[in-house]
């Protein structure tokens, strides 16, 4: 019963806010403060065994309902990217566009910068994520 009520409330909120404006992202905030945003284009949300599963054409994410603190619509994506942190050039990196498209794995940041065209990218190195701009 509780799960059905939560599902109905969330569904009603999604329909209400989606009709209230042209929002481009739905952001989920966990109880530890981490946030993740999803493009609302082709967004599908399902509930199963105490889990919220959000998926769209780019990615999917499973979030425990007990860890979910807040969800809201916005026109800008939350990235949880650390700023002003040095990236070790000798370690391998994985690069994504800001839309989430995987541009590949590179043996070093220097190699990635040479291979990428001008733009802003998300770089993952071990357990850290950074934003870089190629000019």
C-alpha positions as CSV (number, residue, x, y, z in Angstrom):
1,X,0.0,0.0,0.0
2,X,2.8,2.4,0.9
3,X,4.7,1.7,-2.3
4,X,1.5,2.3,-4.3
5,X,0.9,5.6,-2.6
6,X,4.5,6.7,-3.2
7,X,4.3,5.7,-6.8
8,X,1.0,7.6,-7.3
9,X,2.4,10.7,-5.6
10,X,5.6,10.7,-7.6
11,X,3.7,10.0,-10.9
12,X,1.3,12.9,-10.2
13,X,4.2,15.2,-9.4
14,X,6.0,14.2,-12.6
15,X,2.9,14.8,-14.7
16,X,2.2,18.1,-13.0
17,X,5.7,19.5,-13.3
18,X,6.3,18.2,-16.8
19,X,3.1,20.1,-17.9
20,X,4.0,23.2,-15.9
21,X,7.1,24.0,-18.0
22,X,9.6,22.6,-20.4
23,X,12.1,21.2,-18.1
24,X,15.0,19.3,-19.6
25,X,16.3,17.3,-16.5
26,X,14.9,15.4,-13.6
27,X,17.4,15.4,-10.7
28,X,17.5,12.9,-7.8
29,X,19.1,13.8,-4.5
30,X,20.1,11.0,-2.1
31,X,20.2,11.3,1.7
32,X,24.0,11.7,1.6
33,X,23.5,14.8,-0.7
34,X,24.7,13.3,-4.0
35,X,22.7,14.3,-7.0
36,X,22.3,12.8,-10.4
37,X,20.3,14.3,-13.3
38,X,18.5,12.6,-16.2
39,X,17.4,14.1,-19.4
40,X,13.6,13.9,-19.5
41,X,13.7,13.0,-23.1
42,X,12.3,9.4,-23.3
43,X,12.6,9.2,-19.4
44,X,10.9,6.1,-17.9
45,X,10.6,5.6,-14.2
46,X,9.6,2.2,-12.7
47,X,9.5,0.9,-9.1
48,X,10.5,-2.6,-8.0
49,X,11.4,-4.1,-4.7
50,X,12.0,-0.8,-3.0
51,X,14.0,0.6,-5.9
52,X,13.4,3.4,-8.3
53,X,14.7,2.7,-11.7
54,X,15.2,5.7,-14.0
55,X,16.2,5.2,-17.6
56,X,16.3,7.2,-20.8
57,X,17.9,6.8,-24.2
58,X,21.4,7.6,-22.7
59,X,21.6,5.8,-19.4
60,X,19.9,4.1,-16.5
61,X,20.2,4.3,-12.7
62,X,18.7,2.4,-9.8
63,X,18.1,4.3,-6.6
64,X,16.9,2.8,-3.3
65,X,13.7,4.5,-2.2
66,X,15.2,4.6,1.3
67,X,18.2,6.6,0.0
68,X,16.0,9.0,-2.0
69,X,15.7,12.4,-0.3
70,X,14.4,14.6,-3.1
71,X,13.7,14.7,-6.8
72,X,13.0,17.9,-8.8
73,X,12.9,19.2,-12.4
74,X,15.4,21.7,-13.6
75,X,16.8,23.1,-16.8
76,X,20.4,22.4,-16.0
77,X,22.0,19.0,-15.2
78,X,23.8,18.4,-11.9
79,X,27.1,16.8,-12.5
80,X,28.8,16.3,-9.0
81,X,32.1,17.1,-10.7
82,X,35.0,18.1,-8.6
83,X,36.6,21.4,-9.6
84,X,40.2,22.5,-9.2
85,X,41.6,19.0,-8.7
86,X,44.8,17.9,-10.6
87,X,44.4,15.1,-13.1
88,X,47.4,12.7,-13.1
89,X,48.6,12.7,-16.7
90,X,50.2,9.3,-16.5
91,X,47.0,7.5,-15.5
92,X,44.4,6.3,-17.9
93,X,41.2,8.3,-18.4
94,X,37.7,7.7,-19.8
95,X,36.1,10.7,-21.6
96,X,32.5,11.6,-22.0
97,X,30.7,14.5,-23.6
98,X,28.4,16.7,-21.4
99,X,25.5,14.8,-23.0
100,X,27.0,11.5,-21.6
101,X,28.3,10.1,-24.9
102,X,31.4,8.0,-24.2
103,X,34.3,9.3,-26.3
104,X,36.6,6.5,-25.4
105,X,39.4,5.4,-23.1
106,X,42.8,7.0,-23.3
107,X,46.1,6.0,-21.8
108,X,46.8,9.6,-20.6
109,X,45.1,13.0,-20.3
110,X,47.5,14.3,-22.9
111,X,46.5,11.7,-25.4
112,X,42.9,12.4,-24.8
113,X,43.4,16.2,-25.3
114,X,45.1,15.5,-28.7
115,X,42.4,13.2,-29.9
116,X,39.4,15.4,-28.9
117,X,38.0,18.4,-30.7
118,X,37.2,21.7,-29.1
119,X,34.6,21.5,-26.3
120,X,33.8,20.7,-22.7
121,X,34.2,17.1,-21.6
122,X,33.8,15.0,-18.5
123,X,36.9,13.0,-17.6
124,X,36.8,9.9,-15.2
125,X,40.1,8.8,-13.7
126,X,39.8,5.9,-11.2
127,X,37.2,7.0,-8.7
128,X,37.3,10.7,-9.5
129,X,35.4,12.8,-12.1
130,X,36.5,16.1,-13.6
131,X,35.4,18.6,-16.1
132,X,37.9,19.8,-18.8
133,X,37.7,22.3,-21.6
134,X,39.6,21.8,-24.9
135,X,40.2,25.1,-26.6
